[in-house]
Amino acid sequence: MNREPDNLSSYEKINRLPTNPGVYLMKNRKGNVIYIGKAKSLRNRVKSYFIKIEDSRYLIRFLLSQVEDIDCIITDTEKEALILENNLIKIHKPRYNVNLKDDKTYYSLRLSVQDKFPKLSLVRKVKKDGAHYFGPYSSSYAVKDTLKMVSRIFHIRSCSDSNFKSRNRPCLSYQIKRCLAPCCRLVDWETYRKYVREATLFLEGKNQELLRLLRKSMKHESDNLNFEEAARVRDHISSIEKTIERQKVVSILDIDQDLFAFYREGSVVEFQVMIMRGGRVLDTQAFSLTNLRLPDNEVMSSFLKQYYGEDRFTTSESIPSDSNHLMRREHLTGFTPSEIIIPIEIEDRRLLGEWFSEKNGRRIKIHVPKKGEKLKLLKMVMENAKNSFMDRQREKGFNLKALEEIQKRLHLKKLPGKIECFDISNISGKLAVGSMVTFKEGMAYKDGYRHFKIKTVDQADDYGMMYEVIKRRYSRVSENNEMPDLIMVDGGKGQLNVAVRVLKELKRDNMDAISLAKGGDREKIFIPHRRDPIMLQKNSKALLFLQQIRDEAHRFALNYHQKLRKKQNLRSILEDIPGVGLVRKKALLKHFGSLKSIKDASINDLTTVPGMNIKAAENVFVFFRGFPSDFESL
């Protein structure tokens, strides 16, 4: 049964929509895009939102109540609509689309295959820079352990590019047999590339193929009486086999797969992704998504589009033309495996498979298993999704009880659903910084974190610094809905009085504010208009939660302070070098990027920096190494 949309400017506008494929953008009264979708027929798809069906369609009623207008963009094909939809979601970030953004920033491994001698490094952001990326890894311990393992077995360099270019003798990594020292030309290009290819196969989970190639190489060396090299390859095989033994085989299918499952209650969805390579589990990831009003199949489709977004693909453009014979294209598979397993049927499964295949340069199949080994694995992932959902809900439940206890015990005007906490970090007033962390509904809200570099106080005055930070923060807040329910400061009665004073000056003195101070073996909580602190039990949910927030603010402030100290120390050291002033100092930092690279640079390298002459270069060299200028000729 069709129903006329009450809040659209005209029902006829929907009837006038074309039947072509394209993208539709739903907007609210302010003209903001709140949802973006693609359709094979724009008219039929938009009309379908206003058809009353008694099953899962009730989930979009709330969305439709906020829609004031709908704009459409026509495309030639449905696949073009799919790509355009993905791009527009990145630009507009609509409120009711799937926003694949977890509260963690995952590590990836980056292999710079575009370099003559590639390096392997840890990164948090994947870029379209020609490098080959592995991951992301949900466990920082696991990815760092993998990096160490690759260095131990395959000896791939991990030094910075500036350090690599400036070295004239091998570093410690070479001495402990973790690097082949390509910086000092102690390994030829083809040998190094062979190790890079082996490391690539290992990181992609293609261990059996790697072992097959190594055994073939060992036999070849042995047949040619190169017994020393054959022994080296044999030890290489042994190290890899020991590493593989630690991995648990969970599938008899020796293929690469990503398995997706989710558990849903209302508008909250918990996604679980299991990454399998060669039948072995490499990693799992969990994503908690909230405020989703769409049916399961649309949520699943949107999640896949974002998970395998444009930046996740690695193409043959990543591989230098002169290295194709050593690193074939089929070994650079990027993030996307040959098979993607999902739990439910989605309308655009075929289109997504074609799009992913085109992006990755090979066939990728999206499969919905009905029986057999794949279904068994999928059920395991679904169970993990449910457990992850329950864990998050238990944590939220604990924090909700803590919030209720905080409101009651501290006599707050309302439940502190949004809390902003401030802390100051400095040494005798030097390099003073402030931090603000935000917690929403009992969970850390990283988008609400802020750093402040103290500008108006140049001495040890914690009260003055706290005054500056809080005033800067709330002078910028224009709308009441941006204000927190509770303002919290690290410190005692004095720090709380500063916060209250700022709020009064800004005419926001109706806000709740507290301070948390350590006092012996008990924490003291101060509230306005009360002389004595409130003391909560050590195992109180409220106190544990407030301590968590205070410690997070302290950590955030300290990290920023240490970062500034590191920069300051770097500048101070360079200023002590004769003949190096402000201009040369900036030029050295810009050219080398780090103090370590400047220390390791040769005199010839130093003279290539703009503004550096031979005398200044010798001064820098002697300052760090203490050798005479003719050292390099010895």
Buried (B, 14 or more C-beta within 10 A) or exposed (E): EEEEBEEBEEBEBBEEBEEBBBBBBBBBEEEEBBBBBBBBBBBEBBBBBBEEEEEEBEBBEEBBEBBBBBEBBBBEEBBBBBBBBBEBBEEBEBBBBBBBEBEEEBBBBBBBBBBEBBBBBBBEEBEEEBBBBBBBBBBEEBBBEBBEBBBEBBBBBBBBEBBBBBBEEBBEBBEEEBBBBBBBEEBEBEEBBBBBBBBBBBBBBBBEBBBEBBEEBBEEBBEEEBEEBBEBBBEBBEEBEEBBEEBEEBBEBEEBBBBBBBBBEEBBBBBBBBBBBBBBBBBBBBBBBEEBBBBBBBBBBBBBBBBBBEEBBBBEEBBBEEBEEBBEEEBBBBBBBBBBBBBBEBBBBEBBBBBBBBBBBEEBBBBBBEEEEBBEBBEBBBEBBBBBBEEBBEEBEBBBBBBBBBBEBBEBEEBBBBBBBBBBBBEEBEBBBBBBBBBBBBBBBBEBBBBBEBEEBEEEBBBBBBBBBBBBBBEEEEEEEEBBBBBBBBBBBBBBBBBBBBBEEBEBEEBBBBBBBEEEEEBBBBBBEEEEBBEBEEEBBBBBBBBBBBBBBBBBBBEBBEEBBEEEEBBEBBEEBEBBEEEBBEBBBEBBBEBBBBBBBBBEBBBEBEBBEEEBBBBBBBBBEEEEBEBEEE
